[in-house]
Amino acid sequence: MKAIINDRGQVKVADEPLPQVKSHYILVKTLYSAISPGTELTSLSRMPENSASLGYSAAGIAVAVGDGVEGIGVNQSVACYGSPYVKHAEYLLVPKHLAVPVPEQVKLREASTAGLGAIAIHALRQAQLSFGETVVVVGLGILGQIMARIAGAACARVVAFDLLPERCEAIVGVDGIQVCRTMEELRETVAEATNGKGADSVFHCAGGKQKELLDESFDWLRDRGRIVIVGDMYMEFTRGKMFLKEAQVLISRAAGPGRYDEAYERDGCDYPIGYVRWTEERNLAEYIRLLAERRIDVSGLITNCVSVGEAWQVYEQYRHNPGSLLGAVISYGSAGSS
């Protein structure tokens, strides 16, 4: 089967063996996988000595189901998340807690963004949002776009900010979201929305060294508010800014409890719901529910759909002209198992 890999910083297509189903796993024929530009470009910049897989969010059809898997049957549409099991490849062997059913009314191209959606949901949970709070989403790439829409669906007042005009335009007109293109406009909008008290939470979906931006975001925050780092961002800021507000600075790790726990992911040992309400699987399922019930619409966020052989072009586009595209998915069409 064909898979997309990071070969010393270069995006290449490799031939890999077709995985075989086993207990507590699902063999998925991939129809679409979504590119996560922040995570994947960071991976490419590290140039590992050995080739490494790319990607972590996909959707397709379950072609074989192992013993111990419940709720998913053969020929059922599924969304799945989580490397190294989920990647850009024609077939995926996915642990049962990393895949959820996709109902007929949800297009698989959109369901392939489920990993990004689950990450956004977990970040919002980290802030412990309650009804009517005001949030600022900084960075309107594909993850920030999804996060802002989910926050709006949860009845938060959302202020969204990005310096790239194309990204701002992609969210203009979405109910409950105010879009800002400059720092001055952002400060004024937050002050007006909160009667001068400040936002309850600020979510940073940008990456890299952003000390000035992180420091500035303390000024948008209410007393004892929260800043949540979602993107691959250096957590460098002025202590005095944090002290003045007695703010919390939190980091959101992937899609929620269970991530990176081999007992949960690899071995299929679930956390009791009474102790861990929202695992990564439950967050994944909630994102699909939002799509199915039309609480959010991500169809317009997928601006590029390419074949496996064309995928490298999208990465180059993200590197050199990020404003020219938003969300990109890889389509596997009727690709075979060779």
Sequence and secondary structure as in RCSB ss.txt:
>XXXX:A:sequence
MKAIINDRGQVKVADEPLPQVKSHYILVKTLYSAISPGTELTSLSRMPENSASLGYSAAGIAVAVGDGVEGIGVN
QSVACYGSPYVKHAEYLLVPKHLAVPVPEQVKLREASTAGLGAIAIHALRQAQLSFGETVVVVGLGILGQIMARI
AGAACARVVAFDLLPERCEAIVGVDGIQVCRTMEELRETVAEATNGKGADSVFHCAGGKQKELLDESFDWLRDRG
RIVIVGDMYMEFTRGKMFLKEAQVLISRAAGPGRYDEAYERDGCDYPIGYVRWTEERNLAEYIRLLAERRIDVSG
LITNCVSVGEAWQVYEQYRHNPGSLLGAVISYGSAGSS
>XXXX:A:secstr
 EEEEEETTEEEEEE       TTEEEEEEEEEE  HHHHHHHHHH  SS EE   EEEEEEEEE TT  S  TT
 EEEEE TTTS SBSEEEEEGGGEEE  TTS HHHHTTHHHHHHHHHHHHHTT  TT EEEEE  SHHHHHHHHH
HHHTT EEEEE S HHHHHTTTT TTEEEESSHHHHHHHHHHHTTTS EEEEEE   B  HHHHHHHHHTEEEEE
EEEE SSB     HHHHHHHT EEEE  TTSTTTT HHHHTS     TTT S  HHHHHHHHHHHHHTTSS  GG
GEEEEEEGGGHHHHHHHHHH GGG SEEEEE TT    
